Every structure is written in structure tokens, then in C-alpha cells.
Amino acid sequence: MRKFLLLLTFFLASSLAWAQRTLPPDAKRAEIGAQQMLPTVMLNKDVRRLAPGGIIFDTANRRITHGQLLPGSEVIYELDRNGEILRIVILTPEEQARFDRAKK
């Protein structure tokens, strides 16, 4: 029984490690500009407001704070119905290449 549980744990952990994160298909791509005061974020030289409850994800799909956004990072973002940023996802180099291929 112990061996079975250990094997099950191993397979579960390995499958999670290989899982790709799901990126929203209707998201817009941008580059993070200069650091701004909360709740604003600069995207492609355009300052936008982060929505209340807006979430920022890093390349490892962890939630990060507004202050951890590095200028020059390639991101995708979604807007809510008020035009405020609902979600920002920092792209990995592989995801950037995938978005570039999809554009062509």
C-alpha cells in the first residue's frame, strides 16, 4: 500500500510539472513600462488602472504584487468591462515565441 501511494504521489507531481498554463485567448500583448504608483500600470507607454482585485501572474504562474513587475517584461493582459486591467500574465520566452507565431 505504501508503494502504491508513493507511486501515485510521484505521478501526480510529475504530471503537474509538465502541465502548461492556460493563457486567455482574447488577451492583448504589451510591454511593461516604467514603474508607476499603485493602482496604475504602464503598458506600451499607456498608463492604465489596475482593477480592484486585479491579479498579476509571473512566469511560474505565481501571484505577485504590483511592485514586482519589472519594466521591459513582455506580458498579456485582460481588461474588465470598465477598461481596467483585470489580469496580467508575464510571458515566458516560449510563450512569447508562440504568440509571435500565432500573429503570422
N, C-alpha and C positions, 0 to 999 in steps of 0.2 A: 504494500500500500504506500509506503514511504517513497519507493522508487517511482511509482506512478504519479504521485503528487509532485515530486521533483521534476519529472519529465514534463508534466503538464505546465508547471511554472516556467520551465525553460522555453517551451514552445510559445507560450503566451508572451513572454518577454521578447523573444526574437521576432514574433510577428508584429509587435508594436514598434520595434526598432525599424522595421522595413516599411511601415505604413507611410504613405505620402499624406501630407496635409492637404486639405481641400481648400482651394482658393476660389473666392466668389467670381463667377464668370462675367458679371457686369461691372466689375471694379475698374477704376481708372488708374493709370500708372503715373507716377510723379517722382521727383527727387526732393528730398528734404533740404530746405534752405537753412538760413541762419536760425539760431536758437531764438525762440520767442517766449514771452511771458505766458503762463497758463491762463486761459484756455485756448490760446491761438497757436497755430502751426503753420509754418511757411512751406507751401508745396509749389514748386516751379515758380518761385518769386511771387506767388499769390498767397496772401495771408488768409487763412480760414479758421473758423472757430471749431474746437473740439466739442462735440455734443456732450451733454450730461450723460454719464455712463458710457462714454466712448472708450473703446478698447484698443490698445496697441500691442501687437504681437511681434516678437523678434524672430530671427531666422530659425530658432529651435522651437518655435511655436509656444513660447512662454509669454505671459503678460508682463509688460514692462511699463514704467511710468513715463510721463511726458519728458522729463529731464534726461532720460536715457536715449532719446532719439539723437542720432549723430548726423550732423549736416553732411550732405552728399550721399546718404543712403537711398538706394532705389526701393520704392515702396509701391504698393497698390492701396487704394483707399475707396471706401464706400461712403456715400452721403445719405443722410436721412431726408425725410420729406421737407424739412426746414432748411436744407442746404448746409447743414453742419456735418462734420466728419463723425461718422458712426464707428468706423473700424479702419485701422491702419495695419498693414502687414508688411514687414520688412522682407524683401525678397532675397533668396539665396542666389548665387551665380547660376545655378542650374535653372531655377525658376525664371530668372531674367532671360536666359537663352531661350527657354520655352515660350515666353511672351514675345520675344523678338521673332521667332519662327512663326508664331501664330499670326503676327501682323502681316507677314509677306504673303 
